[in-house]
Amino acid sequence: MAQRRSARRTVETVASGTAELVPDPDRDTAWTLLLDGAPQSHVDLADPTHLEFEYVRRMAAAIDLAAPAGRPLRVLHLGGGALTLPRYVAATRPGSAQRVVEIDGPLVELVRRELPLPDRSGIRVRVADAREAVEGMRDAGYDVVILDVFAGSRTPAHLASAEFAQHVARVLAPQGWLIANVADGPPLRYARAQVATIRAALPEACLVADAGVLRGRRFGNLVVVAGRIPPPVAELSRRAAGDWFPGRVETDLDRFTGGVAPVPDAAAVPSPLPPDGLFSNRK
């Protein structure tokens, strides 16, 4: 069993700001990574299948449904943090070939040192900009692409455009899925534009989120599952409804987007800033 390296909080300056590794008071081998006070990842070294954040559980549910249980997958993670989902895939699908692209080199070194990966995990981490890395990748090289990139608490504009979505679609296998974390709040202008942008490249899609977020009542995370084949809506709905914090699946994305056009590079913007105090009580 993995053992906690230290009971103390670790604070270091990394390229993207101030990183903190905070021990979980409820789980002896678990840590939360914060960047400039915003929670980025939660990892339990002894149990990588424990996923603390609800949007991460929704992303993991989509990964679970990407292939029969236990079958290895080729997974590209854009955005690394503390490598929560790569660890999850390594535990649930041994033998998977995983590449992580994370732009913050000092953060990668901090995580490697304080939250080491298990031996023979199949996880390779590359320090690079996500878009530059994807543009140089071969066609159809991945079964799943996870898009969860935040500079602080915002997704950069160059990862929110139609041109970038086309590059992601290109590196996906014909039956592959993009699983993207989109953060937004009322009136969901950014999320609507992102769904339209992703669907222009990968038209078969659905959204998974808290009902209040989907209705534009509060800020939160919306998970987009998109590909060239229909996502497994019934099973995603069952899993979302049975979560600790129940969510729902939205399939009427024409209605959700309301005719918003895909966003080109020239018009792309970062995701909105979260409201003040959003993370004060978040685990």
Salt bridges, closest charged atoms under 4 A:
GLU12 OE2 - ARG113 NH2 2.20
GLU20 OE1 - ARG9 NH1 2.73
ASP24 OD2 - HIS42 NE2 2.83
ASP26 OD2 - LYS283 NZ 2.95
ASP44 OD2 - ARG27 NE 2.78
ASP47 OD2 - ARG27 NH2 3.81
GLU52 OE1 - HIS50 NE2 2.63
GLU52 OE2 - LYS283 NZ 3.44
ASP64 OD2 - ARG239 NH1 2.83
GLU109 OE2 - ARG112 NH1 3.08
GLU114 OE1 - ARG5 NE 3.45
GLU114 OE2 - ARG113 NE 3.07
ASP129 OD1 - HIS158 NE2 2.75
GLU135 OE2 - ARG131 NE 2.90
GLU135 OE2 - HIS167 NE2 3.79
ASP139 OD1 - ARG170 NH1 2.81
ASP143 OD1 - ARG74 NH2 3.01
ASP210 OD2 - ARG218 NH2 3.21
GLU235 OE2 - ARG238 NH2 2.56
GLU235 OE2 - ARG239 NE 3.23
ASP243 OD1 - ARG57 NE 2.66
GLU250 OE1 - ARG248 NH1 3.30
GLU250 OE1 - ARG255 NH2 3.02
ASP252 OD2 - ARG255 NE 3.97
ASP254 OD1 - ARG199 NH1 3.04
ASP265 OD1 - ARG131 NH1 2.73
